[in-house]
Amino acid sequence: MDAGEVTRIAPAVSYDGDLYHLPDWTARRTAERDLGRAHASEGHIDTLTLETGSVPRFHELEDERLAELAQIDDATARETSRARAEFESQKIKLAESQRAFAEARKTLDDSQRRVTELELPSKRPGDGRPSSIALSGSRWPLVRRWLPAALLLLLLLIVEVPILYQVILNWGDSIYMTALLAAGAALIMLVAPHMYGRAFRGWQEHGGSARGRVLLILVALVWLGLIVAVAVLRRDALVKPLVVDGQAIGPTSSGVGQLPTMVLLLALLIATALIAADLGRRMHNPNDRRLRELRAKRDQDQETCARAQGVYQQDAAYAESVAQYAQSGERRRASLVRQVDNGFDSLATAYLGGVVEGLHDPEAASWAERILRGRRVR
């Protein structure tokens, strides 16, 4: 649907500006029949009067009919004036709701376009695309893809804890303190490069300033220095005698030079850090979050657009009902005039019926029928 189009619906509340309401003909006919019966019983009208064709009550009914017709003319003029004023006011409101609907539809189209542009799976880091897992929205592919990586990180953590426990054996006041220090150090050794990999992926996707690149390089160099420090501690724990509770314990390895041991430890630590960093880089795609945010915004824009469209449709339907009401003024007046004429004819008939009932004269019924027939001809 175009922004300017609207589906025609029935208005929730149609315009009703009627100021004139017809009499209760049923109650009036009952009253006229009772009045005719009373006039006949009290002698106000008899068969001779009916023979002359003159019924005084008819003149009163005619005056009432003319008064009702005058009320119809006055009410119709005021109804038409009010309807036109209401229509002009509703046109302003309709223009506002149409503008709001157009803006909401434009916003929704923009959100949908951005989501559509982003809904292509990433083929390489930095292409600005989300992962296929984020596109599918399913949790099982996410678990199936990242569970091996999480298990690998857990395995590395389990391996690092006993190694670091031996390295910092003399640092803790107790076995439990040493174990806690070892677990904390192992966690840092894995989490830090993992978070570095996440930051590096964000830099790949969004780019950055020269200052940001320098910062990444400095962080990597600092981490390399820490790795060298840990490697030295591990080498000392392996090739140098340890002193535990005042007793010298022989080195863990003998006959192995310090240089090969240092190279091996550096290779293992660097490889562990690179694995953790690469897992962080692969697992963190900032475009996934951007896709979720855009989808959430699109859904919100859809709700806003639907509400704006509903208001626009209601305003348009109500404006149309006001316009139809204003245009049908003459038809409505003609219909009311016919109903009033027919209603007062029925009152005259009811009155004569009451008169005939009160007179109990068959000849009176014949004259009453002639009078009514003459009224219908006129």
C-alpha positions as a printed NumPy array, in Angstrom:
array([[  0.   ,   0.   ,   0.   ],
       [  1.275,   3.455,  -0.859],
       [  1.694,   6.016,   1.884],
       [ -1.283,   7.995,   0.611],
       [ -3.664,   5.056,   0.283],
       [ -6.045,   3.833,   2.927],
       [ -8.344,   0.842,   3.046],
       [-11.972,   1.83 ,   3.422],
       [-13.394,   0.536,   6.681],
       [-16.562,   1.142,   8.611],
       [-16.005,   3.995,  11.073],
       [-15.943,   2.992,  14.712],
       [-18.385,   5.851,  15.411],
       [-20.323,   7.296,  12.474],
       [-21.256,  10.943,  12.522],
       [-24.707,  11.528,  13.957],
       [-25.812,  15.136,  13.932],
       [-29.573,  14.625,  14.005],
       [-31.267,  17.419,  15.939],
       [-34.848,  16.452,  15.075],
       [-36.497,  13.261,  16.273],
       [-39.841,  11.958,  15.117],
       [-42.721,  11.683,  17.58 ],
       [-43.611,   8.357,  19.126],
       [-46.339,   7.504,  16.666],
       [-47.475,   4.409,  18.538],
       [-48.125,   6.334,  21.726],
       [-49.66 ,   9.226,  19.791],
       [-52.064,   6.893,  17.936],
       [-53.178,   5.331,  21.214],
       [-53.744,   8.8  ,  22.663],
       [-55.696,   9.97 ,  19.59 ],
       [-57.898,   6.867,  19.666],
       [-58.647,   7.487,  23.348],
       [-59.315,  11.17 ,  22.592],
       [-61.738,  10.321,  19.768],
       [-63.567,   7.852,  21.99 ],
       [-63.816,  10.51 ,  24.727],
       [-65.059,  13.223,  22.313],
       [-67.772,  10.877,  21.017],
       [-68.855,   9.891,  24.52 ],
       [-68.947,  13.503,  25.728],
       [-70.905,  14.736,  22.668],
       [-68.18 ,  16.876,  21.146],
       [-68.68 ,  15.066,  17.819],
       [-71.56 ,  13.013,  16.418],
       [-72.691,  11.302,  13.218],
       [-74.208,  14.494,  11.845],
       [-70.864,  16.244,  12.15 ],
       [-69.242,  13.385,  10.271],
       [-71.867,  13.732,   7.515],
       [-70.745,  17.297,   6.909],
       [-67.169,  16.042,   6.495],
       [-65.883,  18.474,   9.094],
       [-63.742,  17.134,  11.932],
       [-62.528,  19.918,  14.263],
       [-59.703,  17.784,  15.596],
       [-58.252,  17.607,  12.091],
       [-57.499,  21.34 ,  12.151],
       [-55.558,  20.925,  15.373],
       [-53.626,  17.985,  13.896],
       [-52.867,  20.077,  10.813],
       [-51.428,  22.832,  12.973],
       [-49.274,  20.287,  14.769],
       [-48.132,  18.891,  11.427],
       [-47.102,  22.31 ,  10.176],
       [-45.25 ,  22.954,  13.427],
       [-43.382,  19.666,  13.027],
       [-42.486,  20.565,   9.433],
       [-41.139,  23.902,  10.605],
       [-39.018,  22.119,  13.189],
       [-37.701,  19.834,  10.454],
       [-36.681,  22.791,   8.284],
       [-34.937,  24.523,  11.193],
       [-33.201,  21.349,  12.366],
       [-32.081,  20.46 ,   8.833],
       [-30.477,  23.877,   8.351],
       [-28.614,  23.627,  11.66 ],
       [-27.607,  20.009,  10.998],
       [-26.144,  20.929,   7.626],
       [-24.219,  23.869,   9.091],
       [-22.812,  21.75 ,  11.918],
       [-21.903,  18.906,   9.582],
       [-19.952,  21.228,   7.312],
       [-18.067,  22.677,  10.288],
       [-17.349,  19.171,  11.587],
       [-16.137,  18.121,   8.149],
       [-13.687,  21.031,   7.946],
       [-12.359,  20.181,  11.403],
       [-12.089,  16.509,  10.497],
       [-10.169,  17.343,   7.32 ],
       [ -7.473,  18.991,   9.449],
       [ -7.312,  15.963,  11.738],
       [ -7.25 ,  13.641,   8.732],
       [ -4.336,  15.558,   7.215],
       [ -2.405,  15.209,  10.488],
       [ -3.061,  11.457,  10.758],
       [ -2.172,  11.016,   7.084],
       [  1.128,  12.805,   7.65 ],
       [  1.847,  10.691,  10.741],
       [  1.048,   7.521,   8.796],
       [  3.261,   8.585,   5.894],
       [  6.166,   9.318,   8.237],
       [  5.694,   6.014,  10.079],
       [  5.559,   4.145,   6.767],
       [  8.697,   5.914,   5.541],
       [ 10.518,   5.021,   8.764],
       [  9.385,   1.403,   8.445],
       [ 10.544,   1.209,   4.826],
       [ 13.927,   2.598,   5.843],
       [ 14.246,   0.074,   8.698],
       [ 13.191,  -2.776,   6.43 ],
       [ 15.676,  -1.691,   3.779],
       [ 18.531,  -1.619,   6.296],
       [ 17.584,  -5.054,   7.63 ],
       [ 17.354,  -6.454,   4.104],
       [ 20.762,  -5.044,   3.222],
       [ 22.252,  -6.641,   6.34 ],
       [ 20.551, -10.04 ,   5.954],
       [ 23.424, -11.617,   4.012],
       [ 25.827, -14.049,   5.73 ],
       [ 29.383, -12.94 ,   6.386],
       [ 32.029, -14.467,   4.113],
       [ 35.104, -12.801,   5.588],
       [ 35.915, -10.575,   8.561],
       [ 35.366,  -6.924,   7.834],
       [ 32.668,  -7.31 ,   5.164],
       [ 30.059,  -5.77 ,   7.472],
       [ 27.803,  -8.845,   7.384],
       [ 26.39 , -10.806,  10.33 ],
       [ 26.982, -14.491,  10.886],
       [ 24.666, -17.115,   9.44 ],
       [ 23.724, -18.099,  12.985],
       [ 22.41 , -14.608,  13.711],
       [ 20.444, -14.664,  10.452],
       [ 18.739, -17.966,  11.243],
       [ 17.903, -16.944,  14.798],
       [ 18.162, -20.564,  15.945],
       [ 20.025, -21.498,  19.121],
       [ 21.075, -25.019,  18.124],
       [ 23.507, -23.898,  15.353],
       [ 24.968, -21.465,  17.859],
       [ 25.554, -24.256,  20.377],
       [ 26.836, -26.644,  17.706],
       [ 29.301, -24.08 ,  16.36 ],
       [ 30.697, -22.62 ,  19.573],
       [ 30.53 , -25.639,  21.885],
       [ 33.812, -27.118,  20.54 ],
       [ 35.518, -23.747,  20.983],
       [ 34.197, -23.441,  24.528],
       [ 35.328, -26.984,  25.324],
       [ 38.776, -26.212,  23.895],
       [ 39.067, -23.127,  26.117],
       [ 37.963, -25.205,  29.096],
       [ 40.541, -27.863,  28.255],
       [ 43.291, -25.254,  28.011],
       [ 42.175, -23.827,  31.354],
       [ 42.295, -27.284,  32.964],
       [ 45.791, -27.874,  31.595],
       [ 47.059, -24.457,  32.682],
       [ 45.927, -24.734,  36.294],
       [ 48.304, -27.569,  37.406],
       [ 51.175, -26.071,  35.419],
       [ 50.768, -22.684,  37.079],
       [ 50.22 , -24.401,  40.424],
       [ 53.729, -25.78 ,  40.216],
       [ 55.124, -22.442,  39.038],
       [ 53.698, -20.483,  42.009],
       [ 54.04 , -23.298,  44.529],
       [ 55.913, -21.099,  47.001],
       [ 53.647, -18.057,  46.635],
       [ 50.655, -19.227,  48.602],
       [ 50.294, -19.526,  52.342],
       [ 48.477, -22.823,  51.889],
       [ 47.642, -25.401,  49.268],
       [ 44.216, -23.842,  48.753],
       [ 45.663, -20.359,  48.31 ],
       [ 48.179, -21.678,  45.805],
       [ 45.389, -23.431,  43.891],
       [ 43.309, -20.24 ,  43.807],
       [ 46.262, -18.222,  42.559],
       [ 46.951, -20.804,  39.875],
       [ 43.302, -20.892,  38.751],
       [ 43.125, -17.089,  38.62 ],
       [ 46.346, -16.839,  36.64 ],
       [ 45.199, -19.521,  34.203],
       [ 41.866, -17.764,  33.719],
       [ 43.621, -14.472,  32.99 ],
       [ 46.015, -16.182,  30.6  ],
       [ 43.04 , -17.345,  28.531],
       [ 40.404, -14.659,  29.023],
       [ 42.72 , -11.735,  28.238],
       [ 43.699, -12.951,  24.738],
       [ 40.104, -14.046,  24.164],
       [ 38.855, -10.504,  24.861],
       [ 41.695,  -9.136,  22.757],
       [ 40.418, -11.269,  19.871],
       [ 36.908,  -9.815,  20.335],
       [ 38.303,  -6.271,  20.269],
       [ 40.37 ,  -7.097,  17.207],
       [ 37.246,  -8.401,  15.396],
       [ 35.457,  -5.181,  16.222],
       [ 38.364,  -3.241,  14.735],
       [ 38.198,  -5.451,  11.624],
       [ 34.497,  -4.733,  11.162],
       [ 34.333,  -1.058,  11.977],
       [ 37.899,   0.058,  11.425],
       [ 39.465,   2.632,  13.641],
       [ 41.877,   5.495,  13.938],
       [ 45.647,   5.237,  13.877],
       [ 45.59 ,   5.696,  17.636],
       [ 43.383,   2.617,  17.97 ],
       [ 45.747,   0.522,  15.865],
       [ 48.704,   1.673,  17.934],
       [ 46.806,   0.753,  21.097],
       [ 46.12 ,  -2.751,  19.781],
       [ 49.789,  -3.188,  18.955],
       [ 50.877,  -1.956,  22.39 ],
       [ 48.463,  -4.319,  24.113],
       [ 49.815,  -7.215,  22.055],
       [ 53.409,  -6.278,  22.975],
       [ 52.532,  -5.988,  26.655],
       [ 50.85 ,  -9.371,  26.518],
       [ 53.912, -10.827,  24.795],
       [ 56.049,  -9.476,  27.622],
       [ 53.787, -11.136,  30.176],
       [ 54.022, -14.393,  28.241],
       [ 57.826, -14.175,  28.346],
       [ 57.67 , -13.56 ,  32.109],
       [ 55.441, -16.584,  32.661],
       [ 57.697, -18.662,  30.397],
       [ 60.709, -17.698,  32.499],
       [ 58.898, -18.733,  35.678],
       [ 57.931, -22.036,  34.126],
       [ 61.454, -22.624,  32.892],
       [ 62.82 , -22.01 ,  36.376],
       [ 60.249, -24.402,  37.783],
       [ 61.36 , -27.044,  35.301],
       [ 65.162, -26.75 ,  35.142],
       [ 66.05 , -25.274,  38.535],
       [ 65.793, -26.972,  41.924],
       [ 62.79 , -26.016,  44.015],
       [ 62.813, -25.35 ,  47.75 ],
       [ 59.64 , -26.518,  49.496],
       [ 59.345, -26.123,  53.285],
       [ 63.08 , -25.581,  53.568],
       [ 63.972, -28.716,  51.637],
       [ 65.617, -28.663,  48.219],
       [ 63.749, -30.632,  45.554],
       [ 65.471, -31.581,  42.341],
       [ 64.445, -30.032,  39.025],
       [ 61.501, -31.484,  37.209],
       [ 63.632, -32.048,  34.104],
       [ 67.303, -32.899,  33.951],
       [ 69.595, -33.032,  31.   ],
       [ 67.561, -30.476,  29.058],
       [ 69.088, -27.11 ,  28.28 ],
       [ 67.427, -23.861,  29.283],
       [ 67.212, -22.519,  25.735],
       [ 65.242, -25.445,  24.279],
       [ 63.009, -25.404,  27.329],
       [ 62.451, -21.655,  26.934],
       [ 61.636, -22.005,  23.242],
       [ 59.188, -24.813,  23.947],
       [ 57.448, -22.884,  26.71 ],
       [ 57.193, -19.728,  24.604],
       [ 55.765, -21.731,  21.716],
       [ 53.169, -23.337,  23.982],
       [ 52.16 , -20.064,  25.648],
       [ 52.017, -18.122,  22.396],
       [ 50.031, -20.901,  20.741],
       [ 47.578, -20.95 ,  23.669],
       [ 47.182, -17.171,  23.531],
       [ 46.703, -17.238,  19.754],
       [ 44.078, -19.98 ,  20.03 ],
       [ 42.158, -18.029,  22.674],
       [ 42.454, -14.794,  20.679],
       [ 41.338, -16.432,  17.442],
       [ 38.361, -18.045,  19.165],
       [ 37.376, -14.64 ,  20.52 ],
       [ 37.745, -13.096,  17.055],
       [ 35.608, -15.803,  15.447],
       [ 32.951, -15.921,  18.134],
       [ 32.393, -12.168,  18.315],
       [ 30.792, -10.532,  15.3  ],
       [ 29.523,  -7.035,  16.203],
       [ 27.256,  -7.139,  13.16 ],
       [ 25.166,  -9.816,  14.91 ],
       [ 24.219,  -7.325,  17.587],
       [ 23.595,  -4.661,  14.951],
       [ 21.259,  -7.049,  13.126],
       [ 19.34 ,  -7.795,  16.33 ],
       [ 18.991,  -4.09 ,  17.064],
       [ 17.813,  -3.336,  13.528],
       [ 15.287,  -6.169,  13.632],
       [ 13.973,  -4.955,  16.977],
       [ 13.675,  -1.412,  15.579],
       [ 11.901,  -2.736,  12.477],
       [  9.393,  -4.642,  14.631],
       [  8.776,  -1.525,  16.706],
       [  8.359,   0.552,  13.54 ],
       [  5.855,  -2.01 ,  12.248],
       [  3.747,  -1.624,  15.376],
       [  3.959,   2.166,  15.163],
       [  3.017,   2.108,  11.483],
       [  0.083,  -0.232,  12.164],
       [ -1.238,   2.081,  14.872],
       [ -0.798,   5.144,  12.641],
       [ -2.548,   3.363,   9.797],
       [ -5.454,   2.431,  12.076],
       [ -5.846,   6.037,  13.185],
       [ -5.653,   7.223,   9.576],
       [ -8.294,   4.715,   8.481],
       [-10.616,   5.677,  11.313],
       [-10.209,   9.396,  10.586],
       [-10.795,   8.848,   6.873],
       [-13.888,   6.728,   7.516],
       [-15.278,   9.264,   9.973],
       [-14.621,  12.138,   7.559],
       [-16.428,  10.223,   4.83 ],
       [-19.41 ,   9.63 ,   7.129],
       [-19.555,  13.379,   7.916],
       [-19.41 ,  14.223,   4.208],
       [-22.158,  11.738,   3.403],
       [-24.277,  13.135,   6.209],
       [-23.861,  16.696,   4.913],
       [-24.669,  15.665,   1.346],
       [-27.783,  13.738,   2.346],
       [-29.444,  16.71 ,   4.054],
       [-32.192,  17.185,   1.449],
       [-32.875,  13.459,   1.165],
       [-33.075,  13.206,   4.942],
       [-35.455,  16.179,   5.081],
       [-37.704,  14.71 ,   2.38 ],
       [-37.823,  11.406,   4.218],
       [-38.738,  13.104,   7.486],
       [-41.481,  15.117,   5.756],
       [-42.979,  11.91 ,   4.342],
       [-42.834,  10.231,   7.72 ],
       [-44.469,  13.217,   9.416],
       [-47.237,  13.341,   6.797],
       [-47.868,   9.627,   7.116],
       [-47.689,   9.855,  10.887],
       [-50.322,  12.566,  11.125],
       [-52.534,  10.683,   8.652],
       [-52.302,   7.72 ,  10.993],
       [-53.246,   9.994,  13.912],
       [-56.313,  11.195,  12.015],
       [-57.267,   7.609,  11.26 ],
       [-56.779,   6.624,  14.913],
       [-58.908,   9.585,  16.066],
       [-61.786,   8.685,  13.732],
       [-61.492,   5.069,  14.819],
       [-61.928,   6.17 ,  18.419],
       [-64.913,   8.361,  17.438],
       [-66.635,   5.452,  15.68 ],
       [-66.02 ,   3.216,  18.69 ],
       [-67.52 ,   5.864,  20.98 ],
       [-70.609,   6.5  ,  18.816],
       [-71.503,   2.829,  18.283],
       [-73.228,   3.845,  14.998],
       [-72.66 ,   1.84 ,  11.77 ],
       [-73.53 ,   4.908,   9.717],
       [-70.801,   6.847,  11.518],
       [-68.262,   4.237,  10.414],
       [-69.392,   4.705,   6.79 ],
       [-69.018,   8.478,   6.972],
       [-65.643,   8.16 ,   8.695],
       [-64.43 ,   5.899,   5.889],
       [-65.526,   8.476,   3.291],
       [-63.683,  11.223,   5.156],
       [-60.481,   9.155,   5.233],
       [-60.809,   8.294,   1.569],
       [-61.164,  11.98 ,   0.722],
       [-58.017,  12.796,   2.765],
       [-55.989,  10.166,   0.9  ],
       [-57.119,  11.561,  -2.451],
       [-56.033,  15.064,  -1.415]])
